[in-house]
């Protein structure tokens, strides 16, 4: 998996998340904000390439194949 952008982009997202917590002395709230910022960054910017070497059990006939999009879950 690859991520677009730089550490600065993720760093800025983490800083904004921590700046947005209601009580900066609440470690649970701070770490949850950081964790959510990191996960949001991965979901928004992560890309993954998949190569299929062989396929079996496919019905003969016309079909569509090519690039596509999906979700990292």
HELIX and SHEET records of a PDB file:
HELIX    1   1 UNK A    7  UNK A   19  1                                  13    
HELIX    2   2 UNK A   27  UNK A   45  1                                  19    
SHEET    1   A 2 UNK A   2  UNK A   3  0                                        
SHEET    2   A 2 UNK A  46  UNK A  47 -1                                        
END                                                                             
